[in-house]
Amino acid sequence: MPSTSNNHFGIFILALFLLGAILFVVGTLLRRETAPPLALAEAPSPEAELDLELRIDRVERLAIVGQPWCVEELNEIRSDDPDATVREAADAALLVIAARAPLSF
């Protein structure tokens, strides 16, 4: 015959386990309610990443050519491009072109 103290201890452990499981489920549900939903639009698409690389490549090529028409294009990119990375690349390209320009007296 099992002793009653072992049965009480087993019931206590079972109740503790069930309480922990209930708290885990409730906490998870509350966390999911307060967490912002994940949007698929937040992750950049491969096409968008390729487009960004192509725009930066265009800025680099304009800096290599360095003609006055390139400076005009870079100024347009600097003011109109929606991506800050491309605008910063255009700023850097303009600095490179200005540093290469011969000094006129």
N, C-alpha and C positions, 0 to 999 in steps of 0.2 A: 504494500500500500504506500503510495507516495505521500510525502508529508505536505501539509497545507502551506508551509512557508515557501516551498518550491513553487507551488501553484500561484501564490501571490506574487512572487518575484517574476515569474513568466508572464503573468497578466500585466504587471507593471511595465515590463520591457515592451510587450505588445502595444500597450496604450501609448507609451513614449514614442514608439516607431510610428504609429498611426497619427499621432499629433504632429510629428515632424513632417510626415508626408502631406498632411493637410496644409500645414504652414508653407511648405514648398509650393504646392499647387496654387494656393491663394496668392503668394508672393509673385509667382510667375504670371498669373493672370493680371495682377495689378501692374506689373512692370510692362506687360504688353499693351495695356490700356494707355499708359502714360508715355510710352516710347513713340517717337514720330514714325509714321509709316515710311518704309523704304520705297523710294521712287526709282523706277528703272531709268528715268531720264537723267538722274544725277551722274551715272557712270558715262564717261565719254565713249561714243561709239568708235569703232576702228576707222570709219570714214572721217569722223571729226578729227581724230588724231592724225590721220594722213593729211587732211586738209591743213591742219596747223603746221605740220612739218613742211608741206609745200609752200605755205606762205612765208615761213621763216627762211626756207631755201631761196625764195624769190628775193627777200630782203638782202641776204648774203650776196647773191649774184649782182644785185644793183650796187652794192657797196664795192664789189670788185670792179665793175665798169666805171663807176664814179663820174659819169658825164653829167652836165647840168640837167638833162631830162631825168636822170636817175634821182637827183636831189629832189626834183618836183614830185616824182613818184613816192619817194620815201617820206616826204612831208605829208602827202595824202594818206599814206599808210599810217603814219604816226597820229594823224588826227581822226581817221575814220575806222580803223580796224577794231573789232569788238574785243579782241584778246589782248590783255596787258603784256603778255610775253612777246607778241609780234610788235606791239608799239615800242617796247623797250629795245628790241632788236633793231628797229628802224632808227631810234635815237642813237644807238651805238654805231650803226652804219653811217649816219650823218657825221658823227664825230670822226670816224675813220676817214671819210672823204675830206672833211675839213682839215685834218692833220696832214693829208697828202697834198693838199692844194699848195701850189707855189706862192710864196709871198710876193705881192705886187707893191712896188714903191712908186 
